[in-house]
């Protein structure tokens, strides 16, 4: 057991090879995922508890759903776009590939 704990502590001492941009995106992405779940839960709770109230002739629960679904879709789109931009940045930046290799020297 002690060896496992020591191995984990040693693994934590190894420097992280990710760039600052990757670490920032992971933090932002986690907050976006959490906010998407919170928005879904709030939408369901508010729509259940506000059925009897009306705003401009429409039930507040319908307003919650009408506003909540586009918010969830927008957050999901931001997550997808961020993942794609990180993926394309990784593909563009290979360090061991030459753009125009010299085929034959004269």
N, C-alpha and C positions, 0 to 999 in steps of 0.2 A: 504494500500500500504506500509506503514511504517513497519507494522508487517511482511510482506512478505520479505522485504529487511533485516530486523533484523533476521528473521529465516534463510535466506541464509547466512548471516554473521556468525551466530552461527554454522551453518552446516560446514562452512569452518574451524572453530576452532577445530572440532572433529579430533583427530589424525587418520591418515591413517593406516589401518590394513594390507596393502600389504607390502610384503618384498621388499628389495632393488632390488633383481633379477627381480621380477615382474614389478616394476616400470621401470627398465632399458629396459626390453623387450618391454614394451608398447611404449617407446620412439623410440627404434630401429625399431619396427614394423611400427610405423607411418611414419618414414623416408623411410622405404622400400616401403610402399604403395604409398607415394608421388613420389618417384623416379620411380616406375613402371608406374604411370600415365604420368609423364614427359617423360619417354622413349617412351611411346606410341605416345604421341603428337609430340615429336621431329621426330620420325620415319615417321609419316604421313606428317609432314611439309617438312622434307628434301626430302622425296621421290617425293613429288609434285613439288618442286622447282628445282630439279636436274635431270630431265628427259633427258635433252639434253646433259649432260656431260657423258663421258665414261671413265672407268678405267679398264685396262686390257681387253678391248673388251666388257665389260658388263656395262650397264647403272648404274650410281651412285645410282639411285633410287632403282634398284634391290639390290645393295650392302646394302643400308639402311635397306631394308626389310629383307635381308638374315642375317644381323647382329642384327637387332632390335628384331626380334621374339625370337631368343635364349636368348637374354638379358632379355626380359620380362618373359620368361619361367623360367630362372634361379632365378630371383628375386622372382617369385611366389613360387618356390620350397623352397627357404630360408624362406619365410613367413610360409609355411606349416610345414616345419621341426621345426621351432621355436615354433609354436603353439602346435605341438605334444609334444615337449620336455617339455614345460610348463605344459601341461595337464598330462603327465606321472609323472612329479615331484609332482603335486598336489595329484595324486592318491597314490603315494608311501608314502607320508608324513602325514597320518592321525594320530593325536596325541592321540586319545582316543581308539585306537584299540591295543590289545595286540597280540604279535606274537604267544606266546605259553601260553595260559591262564591255570591257575591251575584249574583242574576240581574238585579235591577233595583233601583235606589235610588229612594227616595221623598223 
